[in-house]
């Protein structure tokens, strides 16, 4: 598995909705959507 550094990619306008943060980028001539977890949303856990 390789880790890709998106730091120097060109960021494109992103008009996707939803609660998660998203970035649309241009990487190696292709458009990609980067999706980040929503820090306000917590996993529901139940203690039995």
ModelCIF file with pLDDT and N, C-alpha, C, O atoms, coordinates in Angstrom:
data_MODEL
#
_entry.id   MODEL 
#
_entity.id                         1 
_entity.type                       polymer 
_entity.pdbx_number_of_molecules   1 
#
_entity_poly.entity_id                      1 
_entity_poly.type                           'polypeptide(L)' 
_entity_poly.nstd_linkage                   no 
_entity_poly.nstd_monomer                   no 
_entity_poly.pdbx_seq_one_letter_code       
;(UNK)(UNK)(UNK)(UNK)(UNK)(UNK)(UNK)(UNK)(UNK)(UNK)(UNK)(UNK)(UNK)(UNK)(UNK)(UNK)
(UNK)(UNK)(UNK)(UNK)(UNK)(UNK)(UNK)(UNK)(UNK)(UNK)(UNK)(UNK)(UNK)(UNK)(UNK)(UNK)
(UNK)(UNK)(UNK)(UNK)(UNK)(UNK)(UNK)(UNK)(UNK)(UNK)(UNK)(UNK)(UNK)(UNK)(UNK)(UNK)
;
_entity_poly.pdbx_seq_one_letter_code_can   XXXXXXXXXXXXXXXXXXXXXXXXXXXXXXXXXXXXXXXXXXXXXXXX 
_entity_poly.pdbx_strand_id                 A 
#
loop_
_entity_poly_seq.entity_id 
_entity_poly_seq.num 
_entity_poly_seq.mon_id 
_entity_poly_seq.hetero 
1 1  UNK n 
1 2  UNK n 
1 3  UNK n 
1 4  UNK n 
1 5  UNK n 
1 6  UNK n 
1 7  UNK n 
1 8  UNK n 
1 9  UNK n 
1 10 UNK n 
1 11 UNK n 
1 12 UNK n 
1 13 UNK n 
1 14 UNK n 
1 15 UNK n 
1 16 UNK n 
1 17 UNK n 
1 18 UNK n 
1 19 UNK n 
1 20 UNK n 
1 21 UNK n 
1 22 UNK n 
1 23 UNK n 
1 24 UNK n 
1 25 UNK n 
1 26 UNK n 
1 27 UNK n 
1 28 UNK n 
1 29 UNK n 
1 30 UNK n 
1 31 UNK n 
1 32 UNK n 
1 33 UNK n 
1 34 UNK n 
1 35 UNK n 
1 36 UNK n 
1 37 UNK n 
1 38 UNK n 
1 39 UNK n 
1 40 UNK n 
1 41 UNK n 
1 42 UNK n 
1 43 UNK n 
1 44 UNK n 
1 45 UNK n 
1 46 UNK n 
1 47 UNK n 
1 48 UNK n 
#
_struct_asym.id          A 
_struct_asym.entity_id   1 
#
loop_
_ma_qa_metric.id 
_ma_qa_metric.mode 
_ma_qa_metric.name 
_ma_qa_metric.software_group_id 
_ma_qa_metric.type 
1 global pLDDT . pLDDT 
2 local  pLDDT . pLDDT 
#
_ma_qa_metric_global.metric_id      1 
_ma_qa_metric_global.metric_value   84.35 
_ma_qa_metric_global.model_id       1 
_ma_qa_metric_global.ordinal_id     1 
#
loop_
_ma_qa_metric_local.label_asym_id 
_ma_qa_metric_local.label_comp_id 
_ma_qa_metric_local.label_seq_id 
_ma_qa_metric_local.metric_id 
_ma_qa_metric_local.metric_value 
_ma_qa_metric_local.model_id 
_ma_qa_metric_local.ordinal_id 
A UNK 1  2 85.00 1 1  
A UNK 2  2 92.00 1 2  
A UNK 3  2 92.00 1 3  
A UNK 4  2 89.00 1 4  
A UNK 5  2 91.00 1 5  
A UNK 6  2 89.00 1 6  
A UNK 7  2 89.00 1 7  
A UNK 8  2 91.00 1 8  
A UNK 9  2 93.00 1 9  
A UNK 10 2 95.00 1 10 
A UNK 11 2 94.00 1 11 
A UNK 12 2 95.00 1 12 
A UNK 13 2 94.00 1 13 
A UNK 14 2 90.00 1 14 
A UNK 15 2 87.00 1 15 
A UNK 16 2 85.00 1 16 
A UNK 17 2 83.00 1 17 
A UNK 18 2 81.00 1 18 
A UNK 19 2 77.00 1 19 
A UNK 20 2 83.00 1 20 
A UNK 21 2 87.00 1 21 
A UNK 22 2 92.00 1 22 
A UNK 23 2 92.00 1 23 
A UNK 24 2 95.00 1 24 
A UNK 25 2 96.00 1 25 
A UNK 26 2 96.00 1 26 
A UNK 27 2 93.00 1 27 
A UNK 28 2 91.00 1 28 
A UNK 29 2 93.00 1 29 
A UNK 30 2 94.00 1 30 
A UNK 31 2 95.00 1 31 
A UNK 32 2 94.00 1 32 
A UNK 33 2 94.00 1 33 
A UNK 34 2 92.00 1 34 
A UNK 35 2 90.00 1 35 
A UNK 36 2 87.00 1 36 
A UNK 37 2 83.00 1 37 
A UNK 38 2 74.00 1 38 
A UNK 39 2 69.00 1 39 
A UNK 40 2 66.00 1 40 
A UNK 41 2 66.00 1 41 
A UNK 42 2 61.00 1 42 
A UNK 43 2 63.00 1 43 
A UNK 44 2 61.00 1 44 
A UNK 45 2 60.00 1 45 
A UNK 46 2 59.00 1 46 
A UNK 47 2 66.00 1 47 
A UNK 48 2 65.00 1 48 
#
loop_
_atom_site.group_PDB 
_atom_site.id 
_atom_site.type_symbol 
_atom_site.label_atom_id 
_atom_site.label_alt_id 
_atom_site.label_comp_id 
_atom_site.label_asym_id 
_atom_site.label_entity_id 
_atom_site.label_seq_id 
_atom_site.pdbx_PDB_ins_code 
_atom_site.Cartn_x 
_atom_site.Cartn_y 
_atom_site.Cartn_z 
_atom_site.occupancy 
_atom_site.B_iso_or_equiv 
_atom_site.pdbx_formal_charge 
_atom_site.auth_seq_id 
_atom_site.auth_comp_id 
_atom_site.auth_asym_id 
_atom_site.auth_atom_id 
_atom_site.pdbx_PDB_model_num 
ATOM 1   N N  . UNK A 1 1  ? 0.842   -1.173 0.000   1.00 85.00 ? 1  UNK A N  1 
ATOM 2   C CA . UNK A 1 1  ? 0.000   0.000  0.000   1.00 85.00 ? 1  UNK A CA 1 
ATOM 3   C C  . UNK A 1 1  ? 0.892   1.242  0.000   1.00 85.00 ? 1  UNK A C  1 
ATOM 4   O O  . UNK A 1 1  ? 1.840   1.339  0.779   1.00 85.00 ? 1  UNK A O  1 
ATOM 5   N N  . UNK A 1 2  ? 0.578   2.177  -0.873  1.00 92.00 ? 2  UNK A N  1 
ATOM 6   C CA . UNK A 1 2  ? 1.319   3.439  -0.949  1.00 92.00 ? 2  UNK A CA 1 
ATOM 7   C C  . UNK A 1 2  ? 0.469   4.574  -0.401  1.00 92.00 ? 2  UNK A C  1 
ATOM 8   O O  . UNK A 1 2  ? -0.752  4.588  -0.558  1.00 92.00 ? 2  UNK A O  1 
ATOM 9   N N  . UNK A 1 3  ? 1.125   5.510  0.235   1.00 92.00 ? 3  UNK A N  1 
ATOM 10  C CA . UNK A 1 3  ? 0.453   6.705  0.716   1.00 92.00 ? 3  UNK A CA 1 
ATOM 11  C C  . UNK A 1 3  ? 0.679   7.807  -0.304  1.00 92.00 ? 3  UNK A C  1 
ATOM 12  O O  . UNK A 1 3  ? 1.808   8.041  -0.734  1.00 92.00 ? 3  UNK A O  1 
ATOM 13  N N  . UNK A 1 4  ? -0.386  8.477  -0.687  1.00 89.00 ? 4  UNK A N  1 
ATOM 14  C CA . UNK A 1 4  ? -0.311  9.546  -1.676  1.00 89.00 ? 4  UNK A CA 1 
ATOM 15  C C  . UNK A 1 4  ? -0.445  10.886 -0.966  1.00 89.00 ? 4  UNK A C  1 
ATOM 16  O O  . UNK A 1 4  ? -1.361  11.090 -0.170  1.00 89.00 ? 4  UNK A O  1 
ATOM 17  N N  . UNK A 1 5  ? 0.474   11.793 -1.263  1.00 91.00 ? 5  UNK A N  1 
ATOM 18  C CA . UNK A 1 5  ? 0.446   13.138 -0.685  1.00 91.00 ? 5  UNK A CA 1 
ATOM 19  C C  . UNK A 1 5  ? -0.332  14.056 -1.629  1.00 91.00 ? 5  UNK A C  1 
ATOM 20  O O  . UNK A 1 5  ? 0.128   14.346 -2.733  1.00 91.00 ? 5  UNK A O  1 
ATOM 21  N N  . UNK A 1 6  ? -1.492  14.506 -1.201  1.00 89.00 ? 6  UNK A N  1 
ATOM 22  C CA . UNK A 1 6  ? -2.347  15.369 -2.018  1.00 89.00 ? 6  UNK A CA 1 
ATOM 23  C C  . UNK A 1 6  ? -2.105  16.849 -1.749  1.00 89.00 ? 6  UNK A C  1 
ATOM 24  O O  . UNK A 1 6  ? -2.853  17.689 -2.249  1.00 89.00 ? 6  UNK A O  1 
ATOM 25  N N  . UNK A 1 7  ? -1.084  17.188 -0.977  1.00 89.00 ? 7  UNK A N  1 
ATOM 26  C CA . UNK A 1 7  ? -0.834  18.564 -0.561  1.00 89.00 ? 7  UNK A CA 1 
ATOM 27  C C  . UNK A 1 7  ? -0.720  19.534 -1.732  1.00 89.00 ? 7  UNK A C  1 
ATOM 28  O O  . UNK A 1 7  ? -1.293  20.622 -1.678  1.00 89.00 ? 7  UNK A O  1 
ATOM 29  N N  . UNK A 1 8  ? -0.009  19.174 -2.770  1.00 91.00 ? 8  UNK A N  1 
ATOM 30  C CA . UNK A 1 8  ? 0.240   20.089 -3.883  1.00 91.00 ? 8  UNK A CA 1 
ATOM 31  C C  . UNK A 1 8  ? -0.705  19.902 -5.062  1.00 91.00 ? 8  UNK A C  1 
ATOM 32  O O  . UNK A 1 8  ? -0.435  20.409 -6.151  1.00 91.00 ? 8  UNK A O  1 
ATOM 33  N N  . UNK A 1 9  ? -1.804  19.188 -4.868  1.00 93.00 ? 9  UNK A N  1 
ATOM 34  C CA . UNK A 1 9  ? -2.782  19.001 -5.938  1.00 93.00 ? 9  UNK A CA 1 
ATOM 35  C C  . UNK A 1 9  ? -3.583  20.276 -6.150  1.00 93.00 ? 9  UNK A C  1 
ATOM 36  O O  . UNK A 1 9  ? -3.709  21.103 -5.246  1.00 93.00 ? 9  UNK A O  1 
ATOM 37  N N  . UNK A 1 10 ? -4.110  20.422 -7.326  1.00 95.00 ? 10 UNK A N  1 
ATOM 38  C CA . UNK A 1 10 ? -4.980  21.561 -7.632  1.00 95.00 ? 10 UNK A CA 1 
ATOM 39  C C  . UNK A 1 10 ? -6.363  21.266 -7.062  1.00 95.00 ? 10 UNK A C  1 
ATOM 40  O O  . UNK A 1 10 ? -6.956  20.229 -7.360  1.00 95.00 ? 10 UNK A O  1 
ATOM 41  N N  . UNK A 1 11 ? -6.873  22.181 -6.241  1.00 94.00 ? 11 UNK A N  1 
ATOM 42  C CA . UNK A 1 11 ? -8.202  22.004 -5.680  1.00 94.00 ? 11 UNK A CA 1 
ATOM 43  C C  . UNK A 1 11 ? -9.227  22.628 -6.611  1.00 94.00 ? 11 UNK A C  1 
ATOM 44  O O  . UNK A 1 11 ? -9.077  23.775 -7.031  1.00 94.00 ? 11 UNK A O  1 
ATOM 45  N N  . UNK A 1 12 ? -10.271 21.869 -6.932  1.00 95.00 ? 12 UNK A N  1 
ATOM 46  C CA . UNK A 1 12 ? -11.339 22.297 -7.822  1.00 95.00 ? 12 UNK A CA 1 
ATOM 47  C C  . UNK A 1 12 ? -12.578 22.655 -7.007  1.00 95.00 ? 12 UNK A C  1 
ATOM 48  O O  . UNK A 1 12 ? -12.718 22.210 -5.868  1.00 95.00 ? 12 UNK A O  1 
ATOM 49  N N  . UNK A 1 13 ? -13.483 23.459 -7.581  1.00 94.00 ? 13 UNK A N  1 
ATOM 50  C CA . UNK A 1 13 ? -14.729 23.772 -6.868  1.00 94.00 ? 13 UNK A CA 1 
ATOM 51  C C  . UNK A 1 13 ? -15.510 22.485 -6.600  1.00 94.00 ? 13 UNK A C  1 
ATOM 52  O O  . UNK A 1 13 ? -15.630 21.621 -7.469  1.00 94.00 ? 13 UNK A O  1 
ATOM 53  N N  . UNK A 1 14 ? -16.031 22.379 -5.394  1.00 90.00 ? 14 UNK A N  1 
ATOM 54  C CA . UNK A 1 14 ? -16.769 21.180 -4.992  1.00 90.00 ? 14 UNK A CA 1 
ATOM 55  C C  . UNK A 1 14 ? -18.157 21.599 -4.532  1.00 90.00 ? 14 UNK A C  1 
ATOM 56  O O  . UNK A 1 14 ? -18.292 22.414 -3.620  1.00 90.00 ? 14 UNK A O  1 
ATOM 57  N N  . UNK A 1 15 ? -19.184 21.049 -5.157  1.00 87.00 ? 15 UNK A N  1 
ATOM 58  C CA . UNK A 1 15 ? -20.553 21.428 -4.793  1.00 87.00 ? 15 UNK A CA 1 
ATOM 59  C C  . UNK A 1 15 ? -21.350 20.228 -4.283  1.00 87.00 ? 15 UNK A C  1 
ATOM 60  O O  . UNK A 1 15 ? -22.574 20.191 -4.409  1.00 87.00 ? 15 UNK A O  1 
ATOM 61  N N  . UNK A 1 16 ? -20.655 19.253 -3.711  1.00 85.00 ? 16 UNK A N  1 
ATOM 62  C CA . UNK A 1 16 ? -21.329 18.092 -3.144  1.00 85.00 ? 16 UNK A CA 1 
ATOM 63  C C  . UNK A 1 16 ? -21.840 18.440 -1.761  1.00 85.00 ? 16 UNK A C  1 
ATOM 64  O O  . UNK A 1 16 ? -21.164 19.131 -0.999  1.00 85.00 ? 16 UNK A O  1 
ATOM 65  N N  . UNK A 1 17 ? -23.035 17.962 -1.433  1.00 83.00 ? 17 UNK A N  1 
ATOM 66  C CA . UNK A 1 17 ? -23.633 18.228 -0.134  1.00 83.00 ? 17 UNK A CA 1 
ATOM 67  C C  . UNK A 1 17 ? -23.268 17.159 0.882   1.00 83.00 ? 17 UNK A C  1 
ATOM 68  O O  . UNK A 1 17 ? -22.401 16.319 0.643   1.00 83.00 ? 17 UNK A O  1 
ATOM 69  N N  . UNK A 1 18 ? -23.934 17.206 1.999   1.00 81.00 ? 18 UNK A N  1 
ATOM 70  C CA . UNK A 1 18 ? -23.710 16.221 3.053   1.00 81.00 ? 18 UNK A CA 1 
ATOM 71  C C  . UNK A 1 18 ? -22.958 16.828 4.216   1.00 81.00 ? 18 UNK A C  1 
ATOM 72  O O  . UNK A 1 18 ? -22.448 17.945 4.134   1.00 81.00 ? 18 UNK A O  1 
ATOM 73  N N  . UNK A 1 19 ? -22.896 16.072 5.304   1.00 77.00 ? 19 UNK A N  1 
ATOM 74  C CA . UNK A 1 19 ? -22.275 16.603 6.517   1.00 77.00 ? 19 UNK A CA 1 
ATOM 75  C C  . UNK A 1 19 ? -20.760 16.432 6.523   1.00 77.00 ? 19 UNK A C  1 
ATOM 76  O O  . UNK A 1 19 ? -20.057 17.180 7.202   1.00 77.00 ? 19 UNK A O  1 
ATOM 77  N N  . UNK A 1 20 ? -20.252 15.459 5.777   1.00 83.00 ? 20 UNK A N  1 
ATOM 78  C CA . UNK A 1 20 ? -18.803 15.259 5.755   1.00 83.00 ? 20 UNK A CA 1 
ATOM 79  C C  . UNK A 1 20 ? -18.127 16.326 4.897   1.00 83.00 ? 20 UNK A C  1 
ATOM 80  O O  . UNK A 1 20 ? -18.689 16.786 3.903   1.00 83.00 ? 20 UNK A O  1 
ATOM 81  N N  . UNK A 1 21 ? -16.924 16.711 5.291   1.00 87.00 ? 21 UNK A N  1 
ATOM 82  C CA . UNK A 1 21 ? -16.144 17.664 4.510   1.00 87.00 ? 21 UNK A CA 1 
ATOM 83  C C  . UNK A 1 21 ? -15.604 16.931 3.273   1.00 87.00 ? 21 UNK A C  1 
ATOM 84  O O  . UNK A 1 21 ? -15.142 15.794 3.366   1.00 87.00 ? 21 UNK A O  1 
ATOM 85  N N  . UNK A 1 22 ? -15.671 17.595 2.130   1.00 92.00 ? 22 UNK A N  1 
ATOM 86  C CA . UNK A 1 22 ? -15.209 17.002 0.874   1.00 92.00 ? 22 UNK A CA 1 
ATOM 87  C C  . UNK A 1 22 ? -14.336 17.994 0.122   1.00 92.00 ? 22 UNK A C  1 
ATOM 88  O O  . UNK A 1 22 ? -14.555 19.203 0.200   1.00 92.00 ? 22 UNK A O  1 
ATOM 89  N N  . UNK A 1 23 ? -13.349 17.487 -0.607  1.00 92.00 ? 23 UNK A N  1 
ATOM 90  C CA . UNK A 1 23 ? -12.530 18.301 -1.496  1.00 92.00 ? 23 UNK A CA 1 
ATOM 91  C C  . UNK A 1 23 ? -12.442 17.600 -2.837  1.00 92.00 ? 23 UNK A C  1 
ATOM 92  O O  . UNK A 1 23 ? -12.237 16.388 -2.907  1.00 92.00 ? 23 UNK A O  1 
ATOM 93  N N  . UNK A 1 24 ? -12.599 18.368 -3.892  1.00 95.00 ? 24 UNK A N  1 
ATOM 94  C CA . UNK A 1 24 ? -12.439 17.847 -5.244  1.00 95.00 ? 24 UNK A CA 1 
ATOM 95  C C  . UNK A 1 24 ? -11.074 18.319 -5.727  1.00 95.00 ? 24 UNK A C  1 
ATOM 96  O O  . UNK A 1 24 ? -10.774 19.512 -5.676  1.00 95.00 ? 24 UNK A O  1 
ATOM 97  N N  . UNK A 1 25 ? -10.242 17.384 -6.199  1.00 96.00 ? 25 UNK A N  1 
ATOM 98  C CA . UNK A 1 25 ? -8.882  17.726 -6.599  1.00 96.00 ? 25 UNK A CA 1 
ATOM 99  C C  . UNK A 1 25 ? -8.571  17.172 -7.982  1.00 96.00 ? 25 UNK A C  1 
ATOM 100 O O  . UNK A 1 25 ? -9.269  16.301 -8.500  1.00 96.00 ? 25 UNK A O  1 
ATOM 101 N N  . UNK A 1 26 ? -7.510  17.701 -8.556  1.00 96.00 ? 26 UNK A N  1 
ATOM 102 C CA . UNK A 1 26 ? -6.972  17.193 -9.807  1.00 96.00 ? 26 UNK A CA 1 
ATOM 103 C C  . UNK A 1 26 ? -5.637  16.538 -9.468  1.00 96.00 ? 26 UNK A C  1 
ATOM 104 O O  . UNK A 1 26 ? -4.709  17.202 -9.004  1.00 96.00 ? 26 UNK A O  1 
ATOM 105 N N  . UNK A 1 27 ? -5.548  15.227 -9.705  1.00 93.00 ? 27 UNK A N  1 
ATOM 106 C CA . UNK A 1 27 ? -4.340  14.465 -9.391  1.00 93.00 ? 27 UNK A CA 1 
ATOM 107 C C  . UNK A 1 27 ? -3.964  13.625 -10.593 1.00 93.00 ? 27 UNK A C  1 
ATOM 108 O O  . UNK A 1 27 ? -4.748  12.789 -11.043 1.00 93.00 ? 27 UNK A O  1 
ATOM 109 N N  . UNK A 1 28 ? -2.774  13.841 -11.111 1.00 91.00 ? 28 UNK A N  1 
ATOM 110 C CA . UNK A 1 28 ? -2.256  13.073 -12.245 1.00 91.00 ? 28 UNK A CA 1 
ATOM 111 C C  . UNK A 1 28 ? -3.222  13.115 -13.439 1.00 91.00 ? 28 UNK A C  1 
ATOM 112 O O  . UNK A 1 28 ? -3.427  12.113 -14.124 1.00 91.00 ? 28 UNK A O  1 
ATOM 113 N N  . UNK A 1 29 ? -3.812  14.301 -13.672 1.00 93.00 ? 29 UNK A N  1 
ATOM 114 C CA . UNK A 1 29 ? -4.710  14.495 -14.811 1.00 93.00 ? 29 UNK A CA 1 
ATOM 115 C C  . UNK A 1 29 ? -6.122  13.973 -14.617 1.00 93.00 ? 29 UNK A C  1 
ATOM 116 O O  . UNK A 1 29 ? -6.924  14.040 -15.548 1.00 93.00 ? 29 UNK A O  1 
ATOM 117 N N  . UNK A 1 30 ? -6.454  13.457 -13.447 1.00 94.00 ? 30 UNK A N  1 
ATOM 118 C CA . UNK A 1 30 ? -7.775  12.907 -13.153 1.00 94.00 ? 30 UNK A CA 1 
ATOM 119 C C  . UNK A 1 30 ? -8.409  13.674 -11.993 1.00 94.00 ? 30 UNK A C  1 
ATOM 120 O O  . UNK A 1 30 ? -7.711  14.143 -11.095 1.00 94.00 ? 30 UNK A O  1 
ATOM 121 N N  . UNK A 1 31 ? -9.737  13.797 -12.020 1.00 95.00 ? 31 UNK A N  1 
ATOM 122 C CA . UNK A 1 31 ? -10.457 14.431 -10.916 1.00 95.00 ? 31 UNK A CA 1 
ATOM 123 C C  . UNK A 1 31 ? -10.797 13.383 -9.861  1.00 95.00 ? 31 UNK A C  1 
ATOM 124 O O  . UNK A 1 31 ? -11.232 12.278 -10.187 1.00 95.00 ? 31 UNK A O  1 
ATOM 125 N N  . UNK A 1 32 ? -10.596 13.741 -8.596  1.00 94.00 ? 32 UNK A N  1 
ATOM 126 C CA . UNK A 1 32 ? -10.901 12.857 -7.476  1.00 94.00 ? 32 UNK A CA 1 
ATOM 127 C C  . UNK A 1 32 ? -11.666 13.616 -6.414  1.00 94.00 ? 32 UNK A C  1 
ATOM 128 O O  . UNK A 1 32 ? -11.534 14.834 -6.288  1.00 94.00 ? 32 UNK A O  1 
ATOM 129 N N  . UNK A 1 33 ? -12.467 12.890 -5.652  1.00 94.00 ? 33 UNK A N  1 
ATOM 130 C CA . UNK A 1 33 ? -13.194 13.454 -4.532  1.00 94.00 ? 33 UNK A CA 1 
ATOM 131 C C  . UNK A 1 33 ? -12.595 12.881 -3.256  1.00 94.00 ? 33 UNK A C  1 
ATOM 132 O O  . UNK A 1 33 ? -12.585 11.667 -3.056  1.00 94.00 ? 33 UNK A O  1 
ATOM 133 N N  . UNK A 1 34 ? -12.096 13.764 -2.394  1.00 92.00 ? 34 UNK A N  1 
ATOM 134 C CA . UNK A 1 34 ? -11.560 13.350 -1.100  1.00 92.00 ? 34 UNK A CA 1 
ATOM 135 C C  . UNK A 1 34 ? -12.632 13.618 -0.052  1.00 92.00 ? 34 UNK A C  1 
ATOM 136 O O  . UNK A 1 34 ? -13.176 14.719 0.018   1.00 92.00 ? 34 UNK A O  1 
ATOM 137 N N  . UNK A 1 35 ? -12.929 12.626 0.750   1.00 90.00 ? 35 UNK A N  1 
ATOM 138 C CA . UNK A 1 35 ? -13.993 12.730 1.735   1.00 90.00 ? 35 UNK A CA 1 
ATOM 139 C C  . UNK A 1 35 ? -13.389 12.548 3.119   1.00 90.00 ? 35 UNK A C  1 
ATOM 140 O O  . UNK A 1 35 ? -12.643 11.597 3.354   1.00 90.00 ? 35 UNK A O  1 
ATOM 141 N N  . UNK A 1 36 ? -13.709 13.458 4.039   1.00 87.00 ? 36 UNK A N  1 
ATOM 142 C CA . UNK A 1 36 ? -13.157 13.446 5.384   1.00 87.00 ? 36 UNK A CA 1 
ATOM 143 C C  . UNK A 1 36 ? -14.269 13.129 6.381   1.00 87.00 ? 36 UNK A C  1 
ATOM 144 O O  . UNK A 1 36 ? -15.413 13.534 6.173   1.00 87.00 ? 36 UNK A O  1 
ATOM 145 N N  . UNK A 1 37 ? -13.952 12.412 7.460   1.00 83.00 ? 37 UNK A N  1 
ATOM 146 C CA . UNK A 1 37 ? -14.989 12.082 8.446   1.00 83.00 ? 37 UNK A CA 1 
ATOM 147 C C  . UNK A 1 37 ? -15.508 13.331 9.139   1.00 83.00 ? 37 UNK A C  1 
ATOM 148 O O  . UNK A 1 37 ? -14.785 14.311 9.317   1.00 83.00 ? 37 UNK A O  1 
ATOM 149 N N  . UNK A 1 38 ? -16.766 13.274 9.523   1.00 74.00 ? 38 UNK A N  1 
ATOM 150 C CA . UNK A 1 38 ? -17.419 14.373 10.220  1.00 74.00 ? 38 UNK A CA 1 
ATOM 151 C C  . UNK A 1 38 ? -17.081 14.271 11.703  1.00 74.00 ? 38 UNK A C  1 
ATOM 152 O O  . UNK A 1 38 ? -17.517 13.328 12.364  1.00 74.00 ? 38 UNK A O  1 
ATOM 153 N N  . UNK A 1 39 ? -16.308 15.225 12.247  1.00 69.00 ? 39 UNK A N  1 
ATOM 154 C CA . UNK A 1 39 ? -15.919 15.120 13.657  1.00 69.00 ? 39 UNK A CA 1 
ATOM 155 C C  . UNK A 1 39 ? -17.096 15.275 14.619  1.00 69.00 ? 39 UNK A C  1 
ATOM 156 O O  . UNK A 1 39 ? -17.021 14.825 15.762  1.00 69.00 ? 39 UNK A O  1 
ATOM 157 N N  . UNK A 1 40 ? -18.181 15.906 14.170  1.00 66.00 ? 40 UNK A N  1 
ATOM 158 C CA . UNK A 1 40 ? -19.337 16.107 15.047  1.00 66.00 ? 40 UNK A CA 1 
ATOM 159 C C  . UNK A 1 40 ? -20.167 14.834 15.180  1.00 66.00 ? 40 UNK A C  1 
ATOM 160 O O  . UNK A 1 40 ? -20.902 14.668 16.153  1.00 66.00 ? 40 UNK A O  1 
ATOM 161 N N  . UNK A 1 41 ? -20.052 13.949 14.215  1.00 66.00 ? 41 UNK A N  1 
ATOM 162 C CA . UNK A 1 41 ? -20.824 12.711 14.250  1.00 66.00 ? 41 UNK A CA 1 
ATOM 163 C C  . UNK A 1 41 ? -20.053 11.682 15.071  1.00 66.00 ? 41 UNK A C  1 
ATOM 164 O O  . UNK A 1 41 ? -18.895 11.384 14.777  1.00 66.00 ? 41 UNK A O  1 
ATOM 165 N N  . UNK A 1 42 ? -20.684 11.159 16.073  1.00 61.00 ? 42 UNK A N  1 
ATOM 166 C CA . UNK A 1 42 ? -20.049 10.161 16.916  1.00 61.00 ? 42 UNK A CA 1 
ATOM 167 C C  . UNK A 1 42 ? -20.690 8.802  16.648  1.00 61.00 ? 42 UNK A C  1 
ATOM 168 O O  . UNK A 1 42 ? -21.877 8.701  16.337  1.00 61.00 ? 42 UNK A O  1 
ATOM 169 N N  . UNK A 1 43 ? -19.879 7.777  16.778  1.00 63.00 ? 43 UNK A N  1 
ATOM 170 C CA . UNK A 1 43 ? -20.421 6.431  16.656  1.00 63.00 ? 43 UNK A CA 1 
ATOM 171 C C  . UNK A 1 43 ? -21.249 6.141  17.897  1.00 63.00 ? 43 UNK A C  1 
ATOM 172 O O  . UNK A 1 43 ? -20.856 6.467  19.017  1.00 63.00 ? 43 UNK A O  1 
ATOM 173 N N  . UNK A 1 44 ? -22.399 5.525  17.677  1.00 61.00 ? 44 UNK A N  1 
ATOM 174 C CA . UNK A 1 44 ? -23.244 5.149  18.800  1.00 61.00 ? 44 UNK A CA 1 
ATOM 175 C C  . UNK A 1 44 ? -22.714 3.847  19.369  1.00 61.00 ? 44 UNK A C  1 
ATOM 176 O O  . UNK A 1 44 ? -22.574 2.858  18.649  1.00 61.00 ? 44 UNK A O  1 
ATOM 177 N N  . UNK A 1 45 ? -22.424 3.847  20.637  1.00 60.00 ? 45 UNK A N  1 
ATOM 178 C CA . UNK A 1 45 ? -21.965 2.633  21.301  1.00 60.00 ? 45 UNK A CA 1 
ATOM 179 C C  . UNK A 1 45 ? -22.908 2.341  22.469  1.00 60.00 ? 45 UNK A C  1 
ATOM 180 O O  . UNK A 1 45 ? -23.403 3.246  23.141  1.00 60.00 ? 45 UNK A O  1 
ATOM 181 N N  . UNK A 1 46 ? -23.127 1.107  22.673  1.00 59.00 ? 46 UNK A N  1 
ATOM 182 C CA . UNK A 1 46 ? -24.031 0.682  23.748  1.00 59.00 ? 46 UNK A CA 1 
ATOM 183 C C  . UNK A 1 46 ? -23.261 -0.216 24.708  1.00 59.00 ? 46 UNK A C  1 
ATOM 184 O O  . UNK A 1 46 ? -22.560 -1.137 24.290  1.00 59.00 ? 46 UNK A O  1 
ATOM 185 N N  . UNK A 1 47 ? -23.398 0.061  25.975  1.00 66.00 ? 47 UNK A N  1 
ATOM 186 C CA . UNK A 1 47 ? -22.778 -0.769 27.000  1.00 66.00 ? 47 UNK A CA 1 
ATOM 187 C C  . UNK A 1 47 ? -23.852 -1.666 27.580  1.00 66.00 ? 47 UNK A C  1 
ATOM 188 O O  . UNK A 1 47 ? -24.885 -1.197 28.058  1.00 66.00 ? 47 UNK A O  1 
ATOM 189 N N  . UNK A 1 48 ? -23.595 -2.952 27.531  1.00 65.00 ? 48 UNK A N  1 
ATOM 190 C CA . UNK A 1 48 ? -24.574 -3.918 28.042  1.00 65.00 ? 48 UNK A CA 1 
ATOM 191 C C  . UNK A 1 48 ? -24.056 -4.505 29.340  1.00 65.00 ? 48 UNK A C  1 
ATOM 192 O O  . UNK A 1 48 ? -24.722 -5.344 29.947  1.00 65.00 ? 48 UNK A O  1 
#
